[in-house]
Amino acid sequence: MKKIALMTWHHVNNYGTAFQALALKELITEFDCDVDIINYMRLEASPIQKKSLKKIIKNLFYETTSVDTNGKIYEFNDDCFEAFYSKNFTYTQICHSRQDLQKLNNIYNGFVCGSDQIWGPRWFDSHYFLDFVTDSKRKIAYAPSIGVTGLSSFQAAWSMKKLISKIKYLSVREKTGCDEISELTGRHDVINVLDPVLLIDGTFWEKILATSKQELPKNDYMFIFFLKNNEKYIQFAIEEAKKKNLKPIIMHSTQSIDNNYYNIEAPKPEDLLKYLKEAKYICTDSFHIMVFSIIFNKQFTVFNKHNSKEFSSQNGRLTELLDRLKIKNVVYNGKIGDKIDYRIVNDELYNLKRVSKYFLENAIKNIPDEINYYDYKNTCEDCKKCKGNISFEMKQYFSKGKLITHKFIKKRMMLWSFSLEGKCYGCEKNENIDTRKPIFYDELLNDFLKDRNLLKIYMKYYFTYDLINVIKKMTQFVRR
């Protein structure tokens, strides 16, 4: 029996995250595997990003305004998700550093990363691309989502291209994501697969909800759940519930300032499934609530969570799935959605599930049975024991340069955590240095090795950090 380690988001208070992790674990288990969730706990903050001069200037001259509300971003009770995770998952040792993760190479036959938006370039983390796994044949990406369009324009694109190219079995949840990754990497073997929640039969989810002790309303009800507070949508849903003689059951908004309409406390995951299974109608802006509406063959209307162009691509994951399942006219456009013919939907879903399951089964089958010992303590593949580190490369160049401009630039660069100090972003965490790898690291290295124009490098990557630092010091001086 093969041992598989699953790299995904876990132990967060998010229903979609919890359900997708459970579904993917169950799927892999079906193929005669033992599965553990990688207990990755990042110690550092998000990766360092390039500062935009345009945004800095905008923040200096334009005051930001905040809306005064009586609400707050919803906080779940401590026990809302904890029992669900404890009951349904087994974990690896806690992993903080890269070396912690590298140890897993000697324990597990294969590694799967997915699903959800773990590959989102805005919150890039190289470990979710299995950068710590030694052999590409042991890497499987199942249904990760990037959640954006125009991937090549993001700072993380350089790093993502390098990391994705090393994954043997590659699939993505959205067709648009497949196209974006193919364009970025030049790979044409990217498979479009379903979210793992859709691959698990409804009978499995019914067993989960059967453990719920939640009392449901005695009368028929409409279940209303919006991740993002939108009073227009909520009021519309309430009015439609009245027209259908349904009681509106309204959850908290969980990703923005809460609404004032909720009439139930946030349920445990199994309780939420029970609410969905017994609802007569569902209104939501949540991808995974829509997915369960489909699994339970419910009539529903789905709403776009984001109105801004910057995040409009995240709306696309809903409409793309609807198109694949031939569900028409259920996206809110001022009226309630059309009736869904689930005979057509279930036929389409059956065919799509076969393709997705075949990809995952075939990938797992081809993972090597033998585990070759990996000497993680004496190996650092990416940096060749720091001699491939950009710090080392730049130091070599600086030692030859005698120009005053070189000395000035070097002095300025050394102020920052992506400076010329001889540290390695690939090794074990060192309490004395900042081990966060900059999100633009590979792009910076490429620019430097291409023409070694230090002034260009400084202006592109360091200048805005310097500018912020100078502004802060000037502000402190004036206040004194």
Long-range contacts (C-beta under 8 A, 24 or more apart in sequence): 1-32, 1-33, 1-34, 2-32, 2-33, 2-34, 2-109, 2-110, 2-364, 2-367, 2-369, 3-33, 3-34, 3-36, 3-107, 3-108, 3-109, 3-110, 4-28, 4-33, 4-34, 4-35, 4-36, 4-108, 4-109, 4-110, 4-111, 4-112, 4-364, 4-367, 5-35, 5-36, 5-37, 5-38, 5-92, 5-104, 5-107, 5-108, 5-110, 5-111, 5-112, 6-35, 6-36, 6-37, 6-38, 6-111, 6-112, 6-113, 7-38, 7-40, 7-111, 7-112, 7-113, 7-118, 7-127, 7-128, 7-130, 8-37, 8-38, 8-113, 8-114, 8-115, 8-116, 8-118, 8-128, 9-116, 9-118, 10-37, 10-39, 10-85, 10-89, 11-81, 11-85, 12-81, 13-76, 13-80, 13-81, 13-254, 14-254, 15-269, 15-272, 15-286, 15-288, 15-289, 16-116, 16-286, 16-287, 16-288, 16-289, 17-116, 18-81, 18-84, 18-85, 18-269, 19-197, 19-269, 19-288, 19-292, 20-115, 20-116, 20-195, 20-196, 20-197, 20-288, 21-89, 21-116, 22-88, 22-89, 23-195, 23-196, 23-197, 23-199, 23-200, 24-112, 24-114, 24-115, 24-142, 24-143, 24-196, 25-88, 25-89, 26-200, 26-204, 27-196, 27-199, 27-200, 27-357, 27-360, 28-112, 28-360, 28-364, 31-360, 31-361, 31-364, 31-365, 33-364, 35-90, 36-90, 36-91, 36-92, 36-108, 37-89, 37-90, 37-91, 37-92, 38-91, 38-92, 38-95, 38-101, 38-104, 38-111, 39-91, 39-92, 39-93, 39-94, 39-95, 40-95, 40-101, 40-127, 41-94, 41-95, 41-96, 42-96, 42-125, 42-127, 43-96, 43-429, 44-434, 44-435, 44-436, 45-436, 46-123, 46-436, 47-124, 47-125, 47-156, 47-436, 47-437, 47-438, 47-439, 48-417, 48-418, 48-436, 48-437, 48-438, 48-439, 48-440, 49-155, 49-438, 49-439, 49-440, 50-155, 50-439, 50-440, 50-460, 50-461, 50-464, 51-464, 51-465, 51-468, 52-464, 53-463, 53-464, 53-467, 56-464, 56-467, 56-468, 60-471, 67-257, 69-257, 70-260, 71-229, 71-257, 71-258, 71-259, 71-260, 72-257, 72-258, 73-254, 73-255, 73-256, 73-257, 73-258, 74-252, 74-253, 74-254, 74-258, 74-266, 76-254, 76-266, 77-265, 77-266, 80-266, 80-267, 80-268, 81-268, 81-269, 83-268, 84-268, 84-269, 84-270, 96-429, 97-427, 97-428, 97-429, 97-435, 98-127, 98-131, 98-132, 98-426, 98-427, 98-428, 99-376, 99-377, 99-427, 99-428, 100-428, 101-127, 101-132, 102-132, 102-134, 102-374, 102-376, 103-376, 104-132, 105-132, 105-133, 105-134, 105-371, 105-374, 105-376, 106-371, 106-373, 106-374, 106-376, 107-371, 108-138, 108-371, 109-138, 109-367, 109-368, 109-369, 109-371, 110-138, 110-139, 110-140, 110-364, 110-367, 111-138, 111-139, 111-140, 112-140, 112-141, 112-142, 113-139, 113-140, 113-141, 113-142, 113-144, 114-140, 114-141, 114-142, 114-143, 114-144, 114-171, 114-173, 114-196, 115-142, 115-143, 115-144, 115-145, 115-173, 115-195, 115-196, 116-144, 116-145, 117-144, 117-145, 117-146, 117-147, 118-144, 118-145, 119-144, 119-145, 119-146, 119-147, 119-160, 120-145, 120-146, 120-147, 120-148, 121-146, 121-148, 121-151, 121-154, 121-155, 121-156, 121-157, 121-160, 122-147, 122-148, 122-154, 124-155, 124-156, 124-159, 124-160, 124-439, 126-159, 126-163, 126-437, 129-160, 129-163, 129-164, 129-167, 130-163, 130-167, 131-163, 131-166, 131-382, 134-374, 134-381, 135-368, 135-372, 136-166, 136-167, 136-168, 137-168, 137-366, 137-367, 137-368, 138-168, 138-367, 138-368, 139-166, 139-167, 139-168, 139-169, 140-167, 140-168, 140-169, 140-360, 140-363, 140-364, 140-367, 141-167, 141-169, 141-170, 141-171, 141-172, 142-171, 142-193, 142-196, 142-359, 142-360, 142-363, 143-171, 143-172, 143-173, 143-193, 143-194, 143-195, 143-196, 143-356, 144-172, 144-173, 144-177, 145-172, 145-173, 145-174, 145-177, 145-317, 146-172, 146-174, 146-177, 146-180, 146-181, 147-313, 147-314, 147-317, 148-180, 148-313, 148-314, 149-176, 149-180, 149-313, 149-316, 150-180, 151-180, 151-181, 151-183, 151-184, 152-180, 152-183, 152-184, 155-439, 155-440, 155-443, 156-439, 156-440, 157-184, 157-443, 158-440, 158-441, 158-442, 158-443, 158-446, 159-439, 159-441, 159-442, 159-443, 160-184, 161-185, 161-442, 162-442, 168-363, 169-359, 169-362, 169-363, 169-366, 171-356, 171-359, 171-360, 173-317, 174-316, 174-317, 174-320, 175-320, 175-324, 176-313, 176-316, 176-320, 191-355, 191-359, 193-355, 193-356, 193-359, 193-360, 194-352, 194-353, 194-356, 195-287, 195-288, 195-291, 195-321, 197-288, 197-291, 197-292, 197-295, 198-291, 198-294, 198-295, 198-349, 198-352, 198-353, 199-353, 199-356, 199-357, 202-295, 202-296, 205-273, 205-277, 205-292, 205-295, 205-296, 206-277, 208-269, 208-270, 208-273, 209-270, 209-271, 209-273, 209-274, 209-277, 211-270, 212-268, 212-270, 212-271, 212-273, 212-274, 213-271, 214-267, 214-268, 214-270, 214-271, 214-274, 214-275, 216-274, 216-275, 216-278, 217-247, 217-249, 219-246, 219-247, 220-245, 220-246, 220-247, 220-280, 221-246, 221-247, 221-248, 221-249, 221-279, 221-280, 222-246, 222-247, 222-248, 222-249, 222-279, 222-280, 222-281, 222-282, 222-283, 223-249, 223-251, 223-275, 223-276, 223-279, 223-281, 223-282, 223-283, 223-284, 224-248, 224-249, 224-250, 224-251, 224-282, 224-283, 224-284, 225-250, 225-251, 225-282, 225-283, 225-284, 225-286, 225-289, 226-251, 226-253, 226-259, 226-283, 226-284, 226-285, 226-286, 226-303, 226-305, 227-253, 227-254, 227-255, 227-256, 227-285, 227-286, 227-305, 228-253, 228-255, 228-256, 228-285, 228-305, 228-306, 229-253, 229-256, 229-257, 229-258, 229-259, 230-285, 230-303, 231-259, 231-261, 233-283, 233-285, 233-303, 233-332, 234-259, 234-261, 235-261, 236-283, 236-332, 237-283, 237-301, 240-281, 240-283, 240-301, 240-336, 241-281, 244-280, 244-281, 246-280, 246-281, 249-275, 249-279, 287-317, 287-318, 287-321, 290-318, 290-321, 291-321, 294-325, 294-327, 294-345, 294-349, 297-342, 297-345, 297-346, 299-337, 299-339, 299-340, 300-330, 300-337, 300-340, 301-330, 301-331, 301-332, 301-336, 301-337, 302-330, 302-331, 302-332, 302-337, 303-331, 303-332, 304-331, 304-332, 324-348, 324-352, 325-349, 325-352, 380-424, 380-426, 380-427, 381-426, 382-426, 383-424, 383-425, 383-426, 383-427, 385-424, 386-422, 386-423, 386-424, 389-422, 389-423, 389-424, 389-425, 390-441, 390-444, 390-445, 390-448, 391-419, 391-420, 391-421, 391-422, 391-423, 392-422, 393-445, 393-448, 393-449, 394-420, 394-448, 395-420, 395-422, 397-452, 397-454, 401-454, 405-454, 405-455, 406-454, 409-454, 409-455, 409-457, 409-458, 412-458, 412-462, 412-466, 413-458, 413-462, 415-465, 415-466, 415-469, 416-462, 416-465, 418-444, 418-461
